[in-house]
Amino acid sequence: MMHLDFQVADLDAAATEALALGSTLATHQPQPHVRDLFDPAGHPFCLCHDPS
């Protein structure tokens, strides 16, 4: 199984959009600049804050 990391400029907005599209937030969030989520099929992925 692959684990994808997506760099985003606005972490909160990206997480909100992912949740609205059916993703779920992982219970454990290990880093403040990363959001761990699962897609609707249960595959993990991360949104990583990158301000550039």
PDBQT receptor file of N, H, CA, C and O in Angstrom, charges set to zero:
ATOM      1  N   MET A   1       0.841  -1.166   0.000  1.00  0.00    +0.000 N 
ATOM      2  CA  MET A   1       0.000   0.000   0.000  1.00  0.00    +0.000 C 
ATOM      3  C   MET A   1       0.892   1.237   0.000  1.00  0.00    +0.000 C 
ATOM      4  O   MET A   1       1.891   1.290   0.717  1.00  0.00    +0.000 OA
ATOM      5  N   MET A   2       0.533   2.214  -0.794  1.00  0.00    +0.000 N 
ATOM      6  H   MET A   2      -0.279   2.171  -1.377  1.00  0.00    +0.000 HD
ATOM      7  CA  MET A   2       1.271   3.476  -0.838  1.00  0.00    +0.000 C 
ATOM      8  C   MET A   2       0.686   4.455   0.171  1.00  0.00    +0.000 C 
ATOM      9  O   MET A   2      -0.504   4.417   0.486  1.00  0.00    +0.000 OA
ATOM     10  N   HIS A   3       1.534   5.311   0.656  1.00  0.00    +0.000 N 
ATOM     11  H   HIS A   3       2.500   5.341   0.400  1.00  0.00    +0.000 HD
ATOM     12  CA  HIS A   3       1.110   6.404   1.534  1.00  0.00    +0.000 C 
ATOM     13  C   HIS A   3       1.534   7.692   0.837  1.00  0.00    +0.000 C 
ATOM     14  O   HIS A   3       2.721   7.901   0.585  1.00  0.00    +0.000 OA
ATOM     15  N   LEU A   4       0.579   8.547   0.526  1.00  0.00    +0.000 N 
ATOM     16  H   LEU A   4      -0.385   8.378   0.730  1.00  0.00    +0.000 HD
ATOM     17  CA  LEU A   4       0.878   9.783  -0.188  1.00  0.00    +0.000 C 
ATOM     18  C   LEU A   4       0.916  10.966   0.767  1.00  0.00    +0.000 C 
ATOM     19  O   LEU A   4       0.129  11.044   1.711  1.00  0.00    +0.000 OA
ATOM     20  N   ASP A   5       1.834  11.878   0.513  1.00  0.00    +0.000 N 
ATOM     21  H   ASP A   5       2.473  11.815  -0.253  1.00  0.00    +0.000 HD
ATOM     22  CA  ASP A   5       1.914  13.150   1.232  1.00  0.00    +0.000 C 
ATOM     23  C   ASP A   5       1.645  14.264   0.231  1.00  0.00    +0.000 C 
ATOM     24  O   ASP A   5       2.246  14.301  -0.843  1.00  0.00    +0.000 OA
ATOM     25  N   PHE A   6       0.748  15.163   0.583  1.00  0.00    +0.000 N 
ATOM     26  H   PHE A   6       0.260  15.133   1.456  1.00  0.00    +0.000 HD
ATOM     27  CA  PHE A   6       0.419  16.299  -0.270  1.00  0.00    +0.000 C 
ATOM     28  C   PHE A   6       0.838  17.575   0.427  1.00  0.00    +0.000 C 
ATOM     29  O   PHE A   6       0.473  17.797   1.582  1.00  0.00    +0.000 OA
ATOM     30  N   GLN A   7       1.600  18.418  -0.254  1.00  0.00    +0.000 N 
ATOM     31  H   GLN A   7       1.896  18.238  -1.192  1.00  0.00    +0.000 HD
ATOM     32  CA  GLN A   7       1.998  19.704   0.299  1.00  0.00    +0.000 C 
ATOM     33  C   GLN A   7       0.900  20.716   0.004  1.00  0.00    +0.000 C 
ATOM     34  O   GLN A   7       0.434  20.829  -1.130  1.00  0.00    +0.000 OA
ATOM     35  N   VAL A   8       0.490  21.453   1.040  1.00  0.00    +0.000 N 
ATOM     36  H   VAL A   8       0.868  21.360   1.961  1.00  0.00    +0.000 HD
ATOM     37  CA  VAL A   8      -0.586  22.436   0.898  1.00  0.00    +0.000 C 
ATOM     38  C   VAL A   8      -0.162  23.754   1.543  1.00  0.00    +0.000 C 
ATOM     39  O   VAL A   8       0.588  23.765   2.518  1.00  0.00    +0.000 OA
ATOM     40  N   ALA A   9      -0.648  24.857   0.990  1.00  0.00    +0.000 N 
ATOM     41  H   ALA A   9      -1.257  24.848   0.197  1.00  0.00    +0.000 HD
ATOM     42  CA  ALA A   9      -0.321  26.182   1.527  1.00  0.00    +0.000 C 
ATOM     43  C   ALA A   9      -1.155  26.501   2.762  1.00  0.00    +0.000 C 
ATOM     44  O   ALA A   9      -0.679  27.171   3.678  1.00  0.00    +0.000 OA
ATOM     45  N   ASP A  10      -2.399  26.025   2.789  1.00  0.00    +0.000 N 
ATOM     46  H   ASP A  10      -2.786  25.480   2.045  1.00  0.00    +0.000 HD
ATOM     47  CA  ASP A  10      -3.300  26.294   3.916  1.00  0.00    +0.000 C 
ATOM     48  C   ASP A  10      -3.771  24.955   4.480  1.00  0.00    +0.000 C 
ATOM     49  O   ASP A  10      -4.683  24.330   3.938  1.00  0.00    +0.000 OA
ATOM     50  N   LEU A  11      -3.149  24.528   5.560  1.00  0.00    +0.000 N 
ATOM     51  H   LEU A  11      -2.409  25.036   6.001  1.00  0.00    +0.000 HD
ATOM     52  CA  LEU A  11      -3.406  23.205   6.130  1.00  0.00    +0.000 C 
ATOM     53  C   LEU A  11      -4.855  23.052   6.599  1.00  0.00    +0.000 C 
ATOM     54  O   LEU A  11      -5.489  22.032   6.326  1.00  0.00    +0.000 OA
ATOM     55  N   ASP A  12      -5.376  24.049   7.297  1.00  0.00    +0.000 N 
ATOM     56  H   ASP A  12      -4.860  24.877   7.519  1.00  0.00    +0.000 HD
ATOM     57  CA  ASP A  12      -6.748  23.946   7.801  1.00  0.00    +0.000 C 
ATOM     58  C   ASP A  12      -7.768  23.882   6.665  1.00  0.00    +0.000 C 
ATOM     59  O   ASP A  12      -8.708  23.089   6.722  1.00  0.00    +0.000 OA
ATOM     60  N   ALA A  13      -7.590  24.706   5.643  1.00  0.00    +0.000 N 
ATOM     61  H   ALA A  13      -6.826  25.350   5.597  1.00  0.00    +0.000 HD
ATOM     62  CA  ALA A  13      -8.523  24.705   4.510  1.00  0.00    +0.000 C 
ATOM     63  C   ALA A  13      -8.457  23.377   3.750  1.00  0.00    +0.000 C 
ATOM     64  O   ALA A  13      -9.488  22.831   3.358  1.00  0.00    +0.000 OA
ATOM     65  N   ALA A  14      -7.254  22.864   3.546  1.00  0.00    +0.000 N 
ATOM     66  H   ALA A  14      -6.416  23.307   3.864  1.00  0.00    +0.000 HD
ATOM     67  CA  ALA A  14      -7.107  21.593   2.833  1.00  0.00    +0.000 C 
ATOM     68  C   ALA A  14      -7.728  20.442   3.627  1.00  0.00    +0.000 C 
ATOM     69  O   ALA A  14      -8.385  19.575   3.051  1.00  0.00    +0.000 OA
ATOM     70  N   ALA A  15      -7.523  20.431   4.935  1.00  0.00    +0.000 N 
ATOM     71  H   ALA A  15      -6.989  21.135   5.403  1.00  0.00    +0.000 HD
ATOM     72  CA  ALA A  15      -8.109  19.379   5.767  1.00  0.00    +0.000 C 
ATOM     73  C   ALA A  15      -9.627  19.474   5.760  1.00  0.00    +0.000 C 
ATOM     74  O   ALA A  15     -10.311  18.453   5.689  1.00  0.00    +0.000 OA
ATOM     75  N   THR A  16     -10.153  20.675   5.833  1.00  0.00    +0.000 N 
ATOM     76  H   THR A  16      -9.597  21.505   5.891  1.00  0.00    +0.000 HD
ATOM     77  CA  THR A  16     -11.605  20.875   5.796  1.00  0.00    +0.000 C 
ATOM     78  C   THR A  16     -12.186  20.365   4.480  1.00  0.00    +0.000 C 
ATOM     79  O   THR A  16     -13.230  19.711   4.471  1.00  0.00    +0.000 OA
ATOM     80  N   GLU A  17     -11.511  20.664   3.370  1.00  0.00    +0.000 N 
ATOM     81  H   GLU A  17     -10.664  21.194   3.377  1.00  0.00    +0.000 HD
ATOM     82  CA  GLU A  17     -11.981  20.196   2.067  1.00  0.00    +0.000 C 
ATOM     83  C   GLU A  17     -11.909  18.675   1.966  1.00  0.00    +0.000 C 
ATOM     84  O   GLU A  17     -12.836  18.047   1.453  1.00  0.00    +0.000 OA
ATOM     85  N   ALA A  18     -10.825  18.078   2.445  1.00  0.00    +0.000 N 
ATOM     86  H   ALA A  18     -10.072  18.588   2.861  1.00  0.00    +0.000 HD
ATOM     87  CA  ALA A  18     -10.689  16.617   2.405  1.00  0.00    +0.000 C 
ATOM     88  C   ALA A  18     -11.790  15.946   3.229  1.00  0.00    +0.000 C 
ATOM     89  O   ALA A  18     -12.352  14.933   2.812  1.00  0.00    +0.000 OA
ATOM     90  N   LEU A  19     -12.093  16.509   4.388  1.00  0.00    +0.000 N 
ATOM     91  H   LEU A  19     -11.637  17.332   4.727  1.00  0.00    +0.000 HD
ATOM     92  CA  LEU A  19     -13.163  15.956   5.223  1.00  0.00    +0.000 C 
ATOM     93  C   LEU A  19     -14.519  16.088   4.537  1.00  0.00    +0.000 C 
ATOM     94  O   LEU A  19     -15.339  15.172   4.606  1.00  0.00    +0.000 OA
ATOM     95  N   ALA A  20     -14.760  17.216   3.877  1.00  0.00    +0.000 N 
ATOM     96  H   ALA A  20     -14.094  17.959   3.821  1.00  0.00    +0.000 HD
ATOM     97  CA  ALA A  20     -16.021  17.418   3.164  1.00  0.00    +0.000 C 
ATOM     98  C   ALA A  20     -16.180  16.435   2.004  1.00  0.00    +0.000 C 
ATOM     99  O   ALA A  20     -17.298  16.100   1.614  1.00  0.00    +0.000 OA
ATOM    100  N   LEU A  21     -15.051  15.979   1.457  1.00  0.00    +0.000 N 
ATOM    101  H   LEU A  21     -14.143  16.252   1.774  1.00  0.00    +0.000 HD
ATOM    102  CA  LEU A  21     -15.078  15.033   0.337  1.00  0.00    +0.000 C 
ATOM    103  C   LEU A  21     -15.129  13.576   0.796  1.00  0.00    +0.000 C 
ATOM    104  O   LEU A  21     -15.094  12.669  -0.036  1.00  0.00    +0.000 OA
ATOM    105  N   GLY A  22     -15.212  13.339   2.105  1.00  0.00    +0.000 N 
ATOM    106  H   GLY A  22     -15.240  14.075   2.781  1.00  0.00    +0.000 HD
ATOM    107  CA  GLY A  22     -15.406  11.982   2.604  1.00  0.00    +0.000 C 
ATOM    108  C   GLY A  22     -14.243  11.376   3.360  1.00  0.00    +0.000 C 
ATOM    109  O   GLY A  22     -14.340  10.240   3.823  1.00  0.00    +0.000 OA
ATOM    110  N   SER A  23     -13.147  12.101   3.497  1.00  0.00    +0.000 N 
ATOM    111  H   SER A  23     -13.069  13.024   3.121  1.00  0.00    +0.000 HD
ATOM    112  CA  SER A  23     -12.018  11.589   4.269  1.00  0.00    +0.000 C 
ATOM    113  C   SER A  23     -12.328  11.651   5.758  1.00  0.00    +0.000 C 
ATOM    114  O   SER A  23     -13.248  12.347   6.187  1.00  0.00    +0.000 OA
ATOM    115  N   THR A  24     -11.551  10.918   6.532  1.00  0.00    +0.000 N 
ATOM    116  H   THR A  24     -10.804  10.352   6.184  1.00  0.00    +0.000 HD
ATOM    117  CA  THR A  24     -11.670  10.968   7.989  1.00  0.00    +0.000 C 
ATOM    118  C   THR A  24     -10.312  11.290   8.585  1.00  0.00    +0.000 C 
ATOM    119  O   THR A  24      -9.272  10.883   8.066  1.00  0.00    +0.000 OA
ATOM    120  N   LEU A  25     -10.345  12.022   9.676  1.00  0.00    +0.000 N 
ATOM    121  H   LEU A  25     -11.190  12.352  10.097  1.00  0.00    +0.000 HD
ATOM    122  CA  LEU A  25      -9.127  12.413  10.365  1.00  0.00    +0.000 C 
ATOM    123  C   LEU A  25      -8.635  11.261  11.225  1.00  0.00    +0.000 C 
ATOM    124  O   LEU A  25      -9.419  10.647  11.949  1.00  0.00    +0.000 OA
ATOM    125  N   ALA A  26      -7.351  10.963  11.153  1.00  0.00    +0.000 N 
ATOM    126  H   ALA A  26      -6.714  11.462  10.565  1.00  0.00    +0.000 HD
ATOM    127  CA  ALA A  26      -6.770   9.918  11.997  1.00  0.00    +0.000 C 
ATOM    128  C   ALA A  26      -6.823  10.354  13.457  1.00  0.00    +0.000 C 
ATOM    129  O   ALA A  26      -6.726  11.545  13.754  1.00  0.00    +0.000 OA
ATOM    130  N   THR A  27      -6.972   9.413  14.352  1.00  0.00    +0.000 N 
ATOM    131  H   THR A  27      -7.051   8.445  14.110  1.00  0.00    +0.000 HD
ATOM    132  CA  THR A  27      -7.036   9.706  15.775  1.00  0.00    +0.000 C 
ATOM    133  C   THR A  27      -5.753  10.334  16.287  1.00  0.00    +0.000 C 
ATOM    134  O   THR A  27      -5.786  11.289  17.063  1.00  0.00    +0.000 OA
ATOM    135  N   HIS A  28      -4.624   9.796  15.851  1.00  0.00    +0.000 N 
ATOM    136  H   HIS A  28      -4.597   9.020  15.221  1.00  0.00    +0.000 HD
ATOM    137  CA  HIS A  28      -3.326  10.299  16.302  1.00  0.00    +0.000 C 
ATOM    138  C   HIS A  28      -2.750  11.259  15.267  1.00  0.00    +0.000 C 
ATOM    139  O   HIS A  28      -2.628  10.911  14.093  1.00  0.00    +0.000 OA
ATOM    140  N   GLN A  29      -2.398  12.454  15.697  1.00  0.00    +0.000 N 
ATOM    141  H   GLN A  29      -2.497  12.736  16.651  1.00  0.00    +0.000 HD
ATOM    142  CA  GLN A  29      -1.773  13.460  14.844  1.00  0.00    +0.000 C 
ATOM    143  C   GLN A  29      -0.373  13.740  15.405  1.00  0.00    +0.000 C 
ATOM    144  O   GLN A  29      -0.241  14.491  16.372  1.00  0.00    +0.000 OA
ATOM    145  N   PRO A  30       0.676  13.146  14.812  1.00  0.00    +0.000 N 
ATOM    146  CA  PRO A  30       2.013  13.204  15.403  1.00  0.00    +0.000 C 
ATOM    147  C   PRO A  30       2.750  14.533  15.270  1.00  0.00    +0.000 C 
ATOM    148  O   PRO A  30       3.673  14.796  16.042  1.00  0.00    +0.000 OA
ATOM    149  N   GLN A  31       2.368  15.382  14.306  1.00  0.00    +0.000 N 
ATOM    150  H   GLN A  31       1.619  15.169  13.679  1.00  0.00    +0.000 HD
ATOM    151  CA  GLN A  31       3.091  16.631  14.085  1.00  0.00    +0.000 C 
ATOM    152  C   GLN A  31       2.113  17.781  13.878  1.00  0.00    +0.000 C 
ATOM    153  O   GLN A  31       1.068  17.590  13.256  1.00  0.00    +0.000 OA
ATOM    154  N   PRO A  32       2.430  18.975  14.388  1.00  0.00    +0.000 N 
ATOM    155  CA  PRO A  32       1.497  20.104  14.264  1.00  0.00    +0.000 C 
ATOM    156  C   PRO A  32       1.354  20.634  12.838  1.00  0.00    +0.000 C 
ATOM    157  O   PRO A  32       0.342  21.262  12.527  1.00  0.00    +0.000 OA
ATOM    158  N   HIS A  33       2.330  20.403  11.966  1.00  0.00    +0.000 N 
ATOM    159  H   HIS A  33       3.152  19.893  12.218  1.00  0.00    +0.000 HD
ATOM    160  CA  HIS A  33       2.259  20.924  10.596  1.00  0.00    +0.000 C 
ATOM    161  C   HIS A  33       1.791  19.861   9.589  1.00  0.00    +0.000 C 
ATOM    162  O   HIS A  33       1.902  20.058   8.378  1.00  0.00    +0.000 OA
ATOM    163  N   VAL A  34       1.273  18.744  10.092  1.00  0.00    +0.000 N 
ATOM    164  H   VAL A  34       1.183  18.584  11.075  1.00  0.00    +0.000 HD
ATOM    165  CA  VAL A  34       0.802  17.644   9.240  1.00  0.00    +0.000 C 
ATOM    166  C   VAL A  34      -0.555  17.174   9.735  1.00  0.00    +0.000 C 
ATOM    167  O   VAL A  34      -0.792  17.110  10.941  1.00  0.00    +0.000 OA
ATOM    168  N   ARG A  35      -1.450  16.843   8.802  1.00  0.00    +0.000 N 
ATOM    169  H   ARG A  35      -1.257  16.895   7.822  1.00  0.00    +0.000 HD
ATOM    170  CA  ARG A  35      -2.725  16.223   9.156  1.00  0.00    +0.000 C 
ATOM    171  C   ARG A  35      -2.740  14.840   8.523  1.00  0.00    +0.000 C 
ATOM    172  O   ARG A  35      -2.622  14.704   7.305  1.00  0.00    +0.000 OA
ATOM    173  N   ASP A  36      -2.886  13.818   9.354  1.00  0.00    +0.000 N 
ATOM    174  H   ASP A  36      -2.981  13.928  10.343  1.00  0.00    +0.000 HD
ATOM    175  CA  ASP A  36      -3.018  12.435   8.883  1.00  0.00    +0.000 C 
ATOM    176  C   ASP A  36      -4.496  12.145   8.688  1.00  0.00    +0.000 C 
ATOM    177  O   ASP A  36      -5.309  12.372   9.584  1.00  0.00    +0.000 OA
ATOM    178  N   LEU A  37      -4.836  11.640   7.508  1.00  0.00    +0.000 N 
ATOM    179  H   LEU A  37      -4.176  11.456   6.780  1.00  0.00    +0.000 HD
ATOM    180  CA  LEU A  37      -6.219  11.335   7.176  1.00  0.00    +0.000 C 
ATOM    181  C   LEU A  37      -6.312   9.981   6.487  1.00  0.00    +0.000 C 
ATOM    182  O   LEU A  37      -5.301   9.379   6.125  1.00  0.00    +0.000 OA
ATOM    183  N   PHE A  38      -7.545   9.513   6.312  1.00  0.00    +0.000 N 
ATOM    184  H   PHE A  38      -8.366  10.002   6.606  1.00  0.00    +0.000 HD
ATOM    185  CA  PHE A  38      -7.836   8.305   5.548  1.00  0.00    +0.000 C 
ATOM    186  C   PHE A  38      -8.852   8.676   4.474  1.00  0.00    +0.000 C 
ATOM    187  O   PHE A  38      -9.818   9.390   4.742  1.00  0.00    +0.000 OA
ATOM    188  N   ASP A  39      -8.626   8.183   3.249  1.00  0.00    +0.000 N 
ATOM    189  H   ASP A  39      -7.841   7.603   3.031  1.00  0.00    +0.000 HD
ATOM    190  CA  ASP A  39      -9.606   8.432   2.192  1.00  0.00    +0.000 C 
ATOM    191  C   ASP A  39     -10.838   7.554   2.453  1.00  0.00    +0.000 C 
ATOM    192  O   ASP A  39     -10.810   6.710   3.348  1.00  0.00    +0.000 OA
ATOM    193  N   PRO A  40     -11.914   7.743   1.686  1.00  0.00    +0.000 N 
ATOM    194  CA  PRO A  40     -13.129   6.959   1.946  1.00  0.00    +0.000 C 
ATOM    195  C   PRO A  40     -12.944   5.447   1.886  1.00  0.00    +0.000 C 
ATOM    196  O   PRO A  40     -13.719   4.710   2.494  1.00  0.00    +0.000 OA
ATOM    197  N   ALA A  41     -11.929   4.972   1.163  1.00  0.00    +0.000 N 
ATOM    198  H   ALA A  41     -11.299   5.570   0.668  1.00  0.00    +0.000 HD
ATOM    199  CA  ALA A  41     -11.659   3.530   1.091  1.00  0.00    +0.000 C 
ATOM    200  C   ALA A  41     -10.761   3.052   2.229  1.00  0.00    +0.000 C 
ATOM    201  O   ALA A  41     -10.507   1.855   2.359  1.00  0.00    +0.000 OA
ATOM    202  N   GLY A  42     -10.275   4.000   3.065  1.00  0.00    +0.000 N 
ATOM    203  H   GLY A  42     -10.482   4.972   2.959  1.00  0.00    +0.000 HD
ATOM    204  CA  GLY A  42      -9.454   3.630   4.207  1.00  0.00    +0.000 C 
ATOM    205  C   GLY A  42      -7.958   3.737   3.994  1.00  0.00    +0.000 C 
ATOM    206  O   GLY A  42      -7.183   3.341   4.865  1.00  0.00    +0.000 OA
ATOM    207  N   HIS A  43      -7.532   4.267   2.850  1.00  0.00    +0.000 N 
ATOM    208  H   HIS A  43      -8.161   4.589   2.143  1.00  0.00    +0.000 HD
ATOM    209  CA  HIS A  43      -6.100   4.424   2.583  1.00  0.00    +0.000 C 
ATOM    210  C   HIS A  43      -5.572   5.684   3.273  1.00  0.00    +0.000 C 
ATOM    211  O   HIS A  43      -6.206   6.736   3.190  1.00  0.00    +0.000 OA
ATOM    212  N   PRO A  44      -4.429   5.598   3.948  1.00  0.00    +0.000 N 
ATOM    213  CA  PRO A  44      -3.885   6.761   4.654  1.00  0.00    +0.000 C 
ATOM    214  C   PRO A  44      -3.202   7.737   3.693  1.00  0.00    +0.000 C 
ATOM    215  O   PRO A  44      -2.636   7.343   2.673  1.00  0.00    +0.000 OA
ATOM    216  N   PHE A  45      -3.273   9.017   4.051  1.00  0.00    +0.000 N 
ATOM    217  H   PHE A  45      -3.733   9.337   4.879  1.00  0.00    +0.000 HD
ATOM    218  CA  PHE A  45      -2.517  10.044   3.348  1.00  0.00    +0.000 C 
ATOM    219  C   PHE A  45      -2.312  11.218   4.306  1.00  0.00    +0.000 C 
ATOM    220  O   PHE A  45      -3.006  11.347   5.314  1.00  0.00    +0.000 OA
ATOM    221  N   CYS A  46      -1.352  12.061   3.970  1.00  0.00    +0.000 N 
ATOM    222  H   CYS A  46      -0.788  11.957   3.151  1.00  0.00    +0.000 HD
ATOM    223  CA  CYS A  46      -1.043  13.220   4.818  1.00  0.00    +0.000 C 
ATOM    224  C   CYS A  46      -1.136  14.508   4.025  1.00  0.00    +0.000 C 
ATOM    225  O   CYS A  46      -0.815  14.557   2.837  1.00  0.00    +0.000 OA
ATOM    226  N   LEU A  47      -1.580  15.539   4.703  1.00  0.00    +0.000 N 
ATOM    227  H   LEU A  47      -1.842  15.499   5.667  1.00  0.00    +0.000 HD
ATOM    228  CA  LEU A  47      -1.505  16.903   4.198  1.00  0.00    +0.000 C 
ATOM    229  C   LEU A  47      -0.414  17.588   4.998  1.00  0.00    +0.000 C 
ATOM    230  O   LEU A  47      -0.459  17.614   6.228  1.00  0.00    +0.000 OA
ATOM    231  N   CYS A  48       0.564  18.141   4.300  1.00  0.00    +0.000 N 
ATOM    232  H   CYS A  48       0.601  18.120   3.301  1.00  0.00    +0.000 HD
ATOM    233  CA  CYS A  48       1.734  18.752   4.954  1.00  0.00    +0.000 C 
ATOM    234  C   CYS A  48       1.773  20.234   4.625  1.00  0.00    +0.000 C 
ATOM    235  O   CYS A  48       1.700  20.615   3.456  1.00  0.00    +0.000 OA
ATOM    236  N   HIS A  49       1.887  21.070   5.645  1.00  0.00    +0.000 N 
ATOM    237  H   HIS A  49       1.946  20.761   6.594  1.00  0.00    +0.000 HD
ATOM    238  CA  HIS A  49       1.931  22.504   5.434  1.00  0.00    +0.000 C 
ATOM    239  C   HIS A  49       3.226  22.913   4.747  1.00  0.00    +0.000 C 
ATOM    240  O   HIS A  49       4.316  22.599   5.226  1.00  0.00    +0.000 OA
ATOM    241  N   ASP A  50       3.106  23.608   3.632  1.00  0.00    +0.000 N 
ATOM    242  H   ASP A  50       2.221  23.863   3.243  1.00  0.00    +0.000 HD
ATOM    243  CA  ASP A  50       4.242  24.157   2.906  1.00  0.00    +0.000 C 
ATOM    244  C   ASP A  50       3.852  25.561   2.454  1.00  0.00    +0.000 C 
ATOM    245  O   ASP A  50       3.139  25.704   1.461  1.00  0.00    +0.000 OA
ATOM    246  N   PRO A  51       4.296  26.587   3.150  1.00  0.00    +0.000 N 
ATOM    247  CA  PRO A  51       3.851  27.950   2.845  1.00  0.00    +0.000 C 
ATOM    248  C   PRO A  51       4.353  28.520   1.531  1.00  0.00    +0.000 C 
ATOM    249  O   PRO A  51       3.897  29.589   1.125  1.00  0.00    +0.000 OA
ATOM    250  N   SER A  52       5.283  27.846   0.843  1.00  0.00    +0.000 N 
ATOM    251  H   SER A  52       5.654  26.978   1.172  1.00  0.00    +0.000 HD
ATOM    252  CA  SER A  52       5.828  28.422  -0.403  1.00  0.00    +0.000 C 
ATOM    253  C   SER A  52       4.963  28.185  -1.608  1.00  0.00    +0.000 C 
ATOM    254  O   SER A  52       5.307  28.616  -2.709  1.00  0.00    +0.000 OA
TER     255      SER A  52
